[in-house]
Each structure stands twice: as C-alpha cells, then as structure tokens.
C-alpha cells in the first residue's frame, strides 16, 4: 500500500488485534463500526491504490475526487420539485421508469450530508456486501478481477487492454451507492429505487460520471458493468441506462460519444475493456445468495446464542449485530464457514468478535 491511503486514513484506527465487543456495546455509527475493521481498512487501501495506479494524470485526479468527495453533483440540476416531476414523466413516457415502483419523490436520494466512501454498503439490504464498508470490499474485488482479465489477455492473446479505463470504470461504477444508501438510525439504510429496470444507482453513477467529465471510454465500460452488450437485447439494456443517465445529467449521449447516431446502439466497435469490467462485476451469482444465507445464519445465532427476541431480530439490536459482524468478517466468509465447518464454526468465529 502507498501513501494514497491518506485518502481514507482518518476513517481508521491504528491497526491492532481486535478485542471482542460486548453485544450491548456494539457501535451503531457506521464510521465507528468500520474504524477497527481490518477487512474494510484493507479494502479501502486497495481501492485507493487502484486510483493511484491510473496512469493518466487528469483521470487519476478524477478518481481521487470521486473517492474523496463522492456526493452526486449532478443533483444540483434537480433542486426544483416541479422539474423532477417533469423528468419523472419523461422517463415514464420513454419506458425508462415504472411509476408503480419509483415515484418522483423517491427518484433521487436526499441531498445534504453524504457519508464517506469508507462506510457505504455494497448493495441493497437483502443483497451482496450489505454492511458498513461493503462498497469498498465490492469495488476492491471488482478491480482485482478485472485486472486479472487484463493480465490474462496480455499473457495468452498478446495484447493489452486499456488499464486506465478498467480501473476508472470500476472505481466509478457504483459511486452513487454512497449517497443512495444513506444509513438510518436503526442500522438499516435507504432503498435503491429502480430506474430503467435496475437499481437507480447504476444510472445515477453514469450521470455522475458524465457530470464530472469522465472520458467516454470510461463511461462506456462503466455502463457495461451489469450487462455485457453481446446480444441486441443486452445492448438495448445498456443503451437504456445511458439514455436515462443523459437525461439526468442534461447532456446528449450522442454528442458525448456514448451512443451512435441512431441513439439505439453503442458505438462500434465494441471494446473489450467493457467486457473486462463486466466480468469484474460478475460475482453476484455467488455473493447475493451467500449474503442471504449469511444473514439467516446470523439471525439464528442472534436468537439461539445471544438471546434476541423476535422484536430484537427485526430492529436496531440485530441490525447492529449484523452490521458489525458483516464489516469485520464479511457475509462471504460466514457463508463459507458454514459450508465447510457448519453452524458450530460460525458460532465460534463470531464469538471471537462479539460476546455477551
């Protein structure tokens, strides 16, 4: 790790051997939860190192800025509720939004104070990496997976993909989650309302990349994180996200080089960096069900070993337990411990960090 870790160093305590925390003394502030987590500290340092590895100076500065100041700057365009309603109507008319799922009032997250990158969860409440610092873990893993593609293509095929594009696209691809997934006092966090068929974070992260002037090559790779444009249907899905992002950023995607002149297709030829970013963001077939299984195990553990009532399991007491254990162990580890050693090993491992 290098000194770019200074981006996040104030968020963490000096490295130390963690001591078990009493159940009734578990921190509820996400910043305090991640403060002594070796997992989150390591992930944040890896993300900072990825930004430092961007060769182009202006793009590297943009990556630093995204991580240090992740507020959604394009939202300044939507301070007028009537203007938001007009955008909502336009998105609905163009088939980019389902009004039964996303209203004009919940289309955008609240403005104001924005949490740091270090405390943001990685996805929705019932999805992958849904604990404080989970976004950093998610992005760090994505970066390393995409860089493995970069290395393998050069090793076996004899050509190099654009490493800067891959790094910047992975850093930017979920940045909107920092503001969308605002933590609530009870230890839960704000819902990500869908836009263009996916969580709104995808489109808003693209809109923010446009707002901040990231290159088209990066934005196109970022846009393919969820879906590879390898069929007409999949390409149309990516086009819909870029179209919606252009409306939110009030910029023309064709003029930006994000769509071709028909507005119905991506520029040709399709670049392989797009697919490397997609592969990097592709662990959800495992991480999503693993998270659900892990939370179910933690609910069982909380009831059987920590004496939580049904009310506790559906409120702040369990949320504090879930968030603390997730940020220190990860849901993936809990799932794997259960698969290889059973519930007894999960119980023993959690007891090392949370005690009665």
C-alpha positions as CSV (number, residue, x, y, z in Angstrom):
1,X,0.0,0.0,0.0
2,X,1.3,3.5,-0.7
3,X,0.6,6.9,0.7
4,X,-2.5,7.5,-1.3
5,X,-4.1,5.6,1.6
6,X,-4.2,9.1,3.1
7,X,-7.5,9.5,1.2
8,X,-9.1,7.4,3.9
9,X,-6.7,7.2,6.8
10,X,-8.7,9.4,9.1
11,X,-11.5,6.9,9.0
12,X,-9.5,4.2,10.7
13,X,-7.8,3.4,14.0
14,X,-4.2,2.3,14.0
15,X,-4.0,-1.5,13.2
16,X,-4.4,-3.6,16.3
17,X,-5.6,-7.0,17.4
18,X,-9.4,-6.6,17.7
19,X,-10.9,-7.4,21.1
20,X,-14.4,-9.0,21.4
21,X,-17.0,-6.3,21.8
22,X,-19.9,-6.8,24.2
23,X,-23.3,-7.2,22.5
24,X,-24.8,-4.3,24.3
25,X,-21.9,-2.1,23.5
26,X,-21.8,-2.7,19.7
27,X,-21.3,0.6,17.9
28,X,-24.2,1.7,15.8
29,X,-22.5,4.6,13.9
30,X,-21.2,3.1,10.6
31,X,-18.0,5.1,10.9
32,X,-17.3,3.6,14.3
33,X,-18.2,0.1,13.0
34,X,-15.5,0.2,10.3
35,X,-12.9,2.1,12.4
36,X,-11.2,-1.1,13.7
37,X,-12.1,-3.4,10.8
38,X,-9.0,-4.9,9.1
39,X,-11.3,-6.1,6.3
40,X,-12.6,-2.6,5.5
41,X,-9.3,-0.9,6.0
42,X,-7.6,-3.3,3.6
43,X,-10.3,-2.9,1.0
44,X,-10.2,0.9,1.2
45,X,-6.5,0.9,0.8
46,X,-6.8,-1.4,-2.2
47,X,-9.3,0.9,-3.8
48,X,-7.0,3.9,-3.1
49,X,-4.1,2.0,-4.6
50,X,-6.2,1.3,-7.7
51,X,-6.8,5.1,-8.1
52,X,-3.1,5.8,-7.7
53,X,-2.3,3.2,-10.4
54,X,-4.2,5.2,-13.1
55,X,-1.5,6.5,-15.4
56,X,-3.3,9.5,-17.0
57,X,-2.9,12.4,-14.5
58,X,-6.3,14.0,-15.2
59,X,-8.2,10.7,-15.0
60,X,-6.3,9.8,-11.8
61,X,-7.3,13.1,-10.3
62,X,-10.9,12.4,-11.2
63,X,-10.7,9.0,-9.5
64,X,-9.3,10.6,-6.3
65,X,-12.1,13.2,-6.4
66,X,-14.8,10.6,-6.7
67,X,-13.5,8.7,-3.7
68,X,-12.8,11.7,-1.6
69,X,-15.9,13.7,-2.5
70,X,-18.5,11.2,-3.7
71,X,-21.5,13.4,-3.4
72,X,-23.8,13.3,-6.5
73,X,-23.0,16.7,-8.1
74,X,-25.5,16.3,-10.9
75,X,-28.3,16.6,-8.3
76,X,-27.8,20.4,-8.3
77,X,-29.8,20.3,-11.5
78,X,-32.8,18.8,-9.8
79,X,-33.4,21.1,-6.8
80,X,-36.8,22.2,-8.2
81,X,-39.5,19.5,-7.4
82,X,-41.5,20.5,-10.5
83,X,-38.5,19.9,-12.7
84,X,-38.1,16.5,-11.1
85,X,-41.7,15.7,-11.8
86,X,-41.2,16.6,-15.5
87,X,-38.1,14.4,-15.7
88,X,-40.0,11.6,-14.0
89,X,-42.8,11.9,-16.6
90,X,-40.3,11.9,-19.4
91,X,-38.6,8.8,-18.1
92,X,-42.0,7.1,-17.8
93,X,-43.1,8.1,-21.3
94,X,-39.9,6.6,-22.7
95,X,-40.3,3.3,-20.9
96,X,-37.3,4.0,-18.7
97,X,-39.1,4.1,-15.4
98,X,-42.0,2.2,-13.8
99,X,-44.1,4.7,-11.8
100,X,-45.5,1.9,-9.7
101,X,-42.0,1.3,-8.3
102,X,-40.4,4.7,-8.4
103,X,-42.2,8.0,-7.7
104,X,-41.0,11.5,-8.5
105,X,-40.5,11.9,-4.7
106,X,-38.1,8.9,-4.3
107,X,-36.4,9.1,-7.7
108,X,-33.4,10.9,-6.3
109,X,-31.8,10.4,-2.9
110,X,-31.9,13.2,-0.3
111,X,-29.3,16.0,-0.7
112,X,-27.2,17.3,2.1
113,X,-24.6,15.5,4.1
114,X,-23.1,12.5,2.3
115,X,-21.4,9.6,4.1
116,X,-17.8,8.9,3.1
117,X,-16.9,6.1,0.7
118,X,-15.5,4.1,3.6
119,X,-18.9,3.5,5.3
120,X,-21.2,2.8,2.3
121,X,-22.8,-0.6,1.9
122,X,-22.1,-2.5,-1.3
123,X,-25.7,-3.2,-2.4
124,X,-29.3,-3.3,-1.3
125,X,-30.3,-4.5,2.2
126,X,-31.0,-8.1,1.0
127,X,-28.1,-8.2,-1.4
128,X,-24.4,-8.6,-1.5
129,X,-21.9,-6.8,0.8
130,X,-24.8,-5.0,2.6
131,X,-22.8,-3.8,5.7
132,X,-20.8,-0.7,6.5
133,X,-17.7,-0.7,4.2
134,X,-19.2,-3.2,1.9
135,X,-18.9,-0.9,-1.1
136,X,-15.1,-0.8,-0.6
137,X,-14.9,-4.6,-0.5
138,X,-17.1,-4.9,-3.6
139,X,-15.1,-2.3,-5.6
140,X,-11.7,-3.8,-4.5
141,X,-12.7,-7.3,-5.5
142,X,-14.1,-6.0,-8.9
143,X,-10.9,-4.1,-9.6
144,X,-8.7,-7.1,-9.0
145,X,-10.9,-9.4,-11.0
146,X,-10.9,-7.0,-14.0
147,X,-7.1,-6.6,-13.7
148,X,-6.8,-10.4,-13.8
149,X,-8.6,-10.3,-17.1
150,X,-6.2,-7.6,-18.3
151,X,-3.2,-9.7,-17.3
152,X,-4.5,-12.9,-18.8
153,X,-5.4,-11.4,-22.2
154,X,-1.9,-10.0,-22.4
155,X,-0.3,-13.3,-21.4
156,X,-2.4,-15.5,-23.7
157,X,-3.5,-13.3,-26.6
158,X,-0.6,-10.9,-26.8
159,X,-2.3,-7.6,-26.5
160,X,-3.0,-5.2,-23.6
161,X,-6.4,-3.7,-22.8
162,X,-6.5,-0.1,-21.6
163,X,-5.7,-0.5,-17.9
164,X,-6.7,3.1,-17.1
165,X,-10.2,2.6,-18.5
166,X,-10.7,-0.6,-16.5
167,X,-9.5,1.0,-13.2
168,X,-11.5,4.2,-13.6
169,X,-14.7,2.4,-14.7
170,X,-14.6,0.1,-11.7
171,X,-14.0,3.0,-9.3
172,X,-16.9,4.9,-10.8
173,X,-19.4,2.1,-11.5
174,X,-21.2,2.1,-8.1
175,X,-20.3,5.6,-6.7
176,X,-23.9,6.6,-6.4
177,X,-24.4,4.0,-3.7
178,X,-22.6,6.3,-1.3
179,X,-25.4,8.8,-1.4
180,X,-28.3,6.5,-2.3
181,X,-27.7,4.0,0.6
182,X,-28.0,6.5,3.4
183,X,-27.8,4.9,6.8
184,X,-30.8,5.2,9.1
185,X,-30.6,5.5,12.9
186,X,-31.9,1.9,13.3
187,X,-29.0,0.5,11.4
188,X,-30.8,-0.1,8.1
189,X,-30.3,2.0,5.0
190,X,-32.3,3.7,2.2
191,X,-33.8,1.7,-0.6
192,X,-32.4,2.0,-4.1
193,X,-35.4,2.7,-6.3
194,X,-35.2,1.2,-9.8
195,X,-34.6,3.2,-13.0
196,X,-34.5,1.6,-16.4
197,X,-35.1,-1.8,-15.0
198,X,-32.2,-1.8,-12.5
199,X,-31.3,-0.2,-9.2
200,X,-31.1,3.6,-9.7
201,X,-27.5,3.6,-8.6
202,X,-26.4,2.3,-11.9
203,X,-28.0,5.2,-13.9
204,X,-27.0,7.8,-11.3
205,X,-23.4,6.6,-11.2
206,X,-23.4,7.1,-15.0
207,X,-25.0,10.5,-14.7
208,X,-22.3,11.5,-12.2
209,X,-19.5,10.3,-14.4
210,X,-21.0,12.5,-17.2
211,X,-21.3,15.4,-14.8
212,X,-17.7,15.1,-13.8
213,X,-16.5,14.9,-17.4
214,X,-15.1,11.3,-17.3
215,X,-14.0,10.2,-20.8
216,X,-16.5,8.3,-23.0
217,X,-14.2,5.3,-23.0
218,X,-14.5,5.0,-19.2
219,X,-18.3,5.7,-19.1
220,X,-19.0,3.1,-21.7
221,X,-17.0,0.5,-19.8
222,X,-18.8,1.5,-16.6
223,X,-22.2,1.2,-18.3
224,X,-21.4,-2.5,-19.2
225,X,-20.7,-3.5,-15.6
226,X,-24.1,-5.1,-15.1
227,X,-24.8,-6.4,-18.6
228,X,-22.4,-7.3,-21.5
229,X,-23.6,-5.9,-24.8
230,X,-23.2,-9.3,-26.5
231,X,-26.7,-9.6,-27.9
232,X,-29.1,-7.0,-29.4
233,X,-31.3,-7.3,-26.3
234,X,-28.4,-6.8,-23.8
235,X,-27.1,-3.9,-25.8
236,X,-30.5,-2.3,-25.8
237,X,-30.5,-2.6,-22.0
238,X,-27.1,-0.8,-21.8
239,X,-28.4,1.9,-24.2
240,X,-31.4,2.5,-21.9
241,X,-29.2,3.2,-18.9
242,X,-27.0,5.6,-20.9
243,X,-30.1,7.3,-22.2
244,X,-31.6,7.8,-18.7
245,X,-28.2,9.0,-17.4
246,X,-28.0,11.6,-20.2
247,X,-31.4,12.9,-19.2
248,X,-30.3,13.2,-15.6
249,X,-27.1,14.9,-16.5
250,X,-28.8,17.0,-19.1
251,X,-26.3,16.0,-21.8
252,X,-26.7,14.4,-25.2
253,X,-25.2,10.9,-25.2
254,X,-24.6,11.1,-28.9
255,X,-22.6,14.3,-28.6
256,X,-20.6,12.7,-25.8
257,X,-19.8,9.6,-27.9
258,X,-21.8,7.2,-25.7
259,X,-24.4,6.3,-28.4
260,X,-24.3,6.1,-32.2
261,X,-26.3,8.4,-34.4
262,X,-29.3,6.1,-34.2
263,X,-29.5,6.6,-30.4
264,X,-30.3,2.9,-30.3
265,X,-26.9,1.3,-30.2
266,X,-23.4,1.7,-28.6
267,X,-20.5,3.0,-30.7
268,X,-18.8,0.4,-32.8
269,X,-16.6,-1.5,-32.5
270,X,-17.4,-2.7,-29.0
271,X,-14.3,-2.5,-26.8
272,X,-13.0,-5.5,-24.8
273,X,-12.5,-3.2,-21.7
274,X,-16.3,-3.1,-21.5
275,X,-16.4,-6.9,-21.0
276,X,-13.4,-6.9,-18.6
277,X,-15.4,-4.5,-16.4
278,X,-18.5,-6.7,-16.7
279,X,-16.6,-9.8,-15.7
280,X,-15.2,-7.9,-12.7
281,X,-18.7,-7.0,-11.5
282,X,-19.9,-10.6,-12.0
283,X,-19.6,-12.3,-8.6
284,X,-23.3,-11.7,-7.8
285,X,-24.4,-15.3,-8.7
286,X,-22.4,-16.2,-5.5
287,X,-22.3,-13.1,-3.4
288,X,-26.0,-12.4,-3.4
289,X,-27.3,-15.8,-2.3
290,X,-24.3,-16.1,0.1
291,X,-25.4,-12.8,1.7
292,X,-28.9,-14.1,2.2
293,X,-27.6,-17.3,3.7
294,X,-25.2,-15.4,6.0
295,X,-27.9,-13.1,7.3
296,X,-30.2,-16.1,8.0
297,X,-27.3,-17.7,9.9
298,X,-26.7,-14.5,11.9
299,X,-30.5,-14.3,12.8
300,X,-30.3,-17.9,14.1
301,X,-27.2,-17.1,16.0
302,X,-28.6,-14.0,17.5
303,X,-31.7,-15.8,18.7
304,X,-30.0,-19.0,20.0
305,X,-26.7,-17.7,21.4
306,X,-27.3,-14.0,22.1
307,X,-30.9,-14.2,23.3
308,X,-32.5,-11.8,20.9
309,X,-36.3,-11.8,20.8
310,X,-38.4,-11.6,17.6
311,X,-38.6,-7.9,18.2
312,X,-34.9,-7.6,18.5
313,X,-34.4,-9.6,15.3
314,X,-36.4,-7.0,13.4
315,X,-34.9,-3.9,14.8
316,X,-31.9,-1.9,15.8
317,X,-30.3,-4.6,18.1
318,X,-30.0,-7.2,15.4
319,X,-29.0,-4.6,12.8
320,X,-26.1,-3.5,15.0
321,X,-25.0,-7.1,15.3
322,X,-25.4,-7.9,11.6
323,X,-23.6,-4.7,10.6
324,X,-20.7,-5.2,13.0
325,X,-20.2,-8.9,12.1
326,X,-20.5,-8.2,8.4
327,X,-18.0,-5.4,8.4
328,X,-15.4,-7.5,10.4
329,X,-15.9,-10.9,8.8
330,X,-17.9,-10.4,5.5
331,X,-21.1,-12.3,4.6
332,X,-19.0,-14.3,2.2
333,X,-16.8,-15.7,5.0
334,X,-19.8,-16.5,7.2
335,X,-21.3,-18.4,4.3
336,X,-18.1,-20.3,3.6
337,X,-17.5,-21.1,7.3
338,X,-21.0,-22.7,7.4
339,X,-20.4,-24.6,4.2
340,X,-17.1,-26.1,5.3
341,X,-17.5,-26.4,9.1
342,X,-21.2,-26.0,9.9
343,X,-23.0,-23.7,12.3
344,X,-20.7,-24.5,15.2
345,X,-17.8,-22.9,13.4
346,X,-19.9,-19.8,12.6
347,X,-20.8,-19.6,16.2
348,X,-17.2,-19.9,17.4
349,X,-15.9,-17.4,14.9
350,X,-18.5,-14.7,15.7
351,X,-17.9,-15.3,19.4
352,X,-14.3,-14.0,18.9
353,X,-15.6,-10.6,17.9
354,X,-19.0,-10.3,19.7
355,X,-19.5,-11.6,23.3
356,X,-22.5,-11.4,25.7
